[in-house]
Amino acid sequence: MYNIEHVKTVHLEVTSRCQASCPMCVRNLHGGLDNPWLELDEITLAQFKEWFPVEFIKQLDRLYMCGNTGDPIVAKDTLDIFKYLREVNPAMHLSMNTNGSAKDIKWWQELAVTNVRVIFGIDGLEDTHRLYRIGTDWHKIINNAWEFIRAGGEAEWHMLVFKHNEHQIDECQSIANTMGFNKFTTKHTSRFSDFEKTVLNKDGTTSHILQPSSRSQTLAKKLIDYNAQENTVINCKAVEEKSIYINAHGEVTACCWLDFRAVPPFNASLVDFRNNKFVNPNLKTSSLEQIFSSAYFKKIEEKWNATPLLQCSKQCGKIDKFKEQFND
């Protein structure tokens, strides 16, 4: 796939912790109790410095914090890691995806001064945002975004569209423009397998029903048909972006789609991954150089010419261009 000197982008999950309970997130069971396979962890500044040599950081064009189960604003050392990166590589692009519902004003102002671009997940107005971003505070998010932008920060508003909030798109965009967001984007999820999801409370009682946007439902139906076809031609996004992914436990792989830490053992993609005898290497036991010197990345690429890993086929197979319509 690539060698260590080719890497230009790092996707970092700095923590697996989050204060929200979004119903379609793998970290919880339909918005209720935490996923029993979830392991809480986070990367400290000391670990980060140990794992990523200065020369490696200097070669990077981009590092962004997102991940599969956590939100960067929950981790203790997120701001300090960004400051360290800016010090070592002043020209690199830094960004993070967040629900925005934590930290104080000073923290957000310092983040802006550090020149970190922030993508806020704001799914509607106060009355609808809370239906999906369970556990977050819409007013706090808007205030944090406002203080961040006022301090010179570049911000994007990403709105996940459902049936309950699609009528608010224009108003949300108007607010984003007034506040000074650099970009407003709507996202239509493909995560509805049965076109609706029952949201649970922590005690197991039903909270409400989530329904996809009209566009999401139409595309999902088409995607089911496409998934029935063979997906053997792999156009790997990680190779295209020259990127690697590191989760909160220090595990390294090509992309977040090959991070199976929090998925149940009966998940088809995880079963396929294990059947092909893959184990993600870990920075707690091996250096970046050692990981790239191993056969791990080469083994992934070799599978493309035979029978690709199921997850590679799903995410970067020949239906990839069709799936881009979901923006998810």
Beta strands, then each sheet from edge to edge (+ up, - down):
strand 1: 9-12
strand 2: 62-65
strand 3: 93-98
strand 4: 116-121
strand 5: 155-160
strand 6: 183-187
strand 7: 197-200
strand 8: 206-210
strand 9: 243-246
strand 10: 252-253
sheet 1: 6+ 5+ 4+ 3+ 2+ 1+ 9+ 10-
sheet 2: 7+ 8-
end
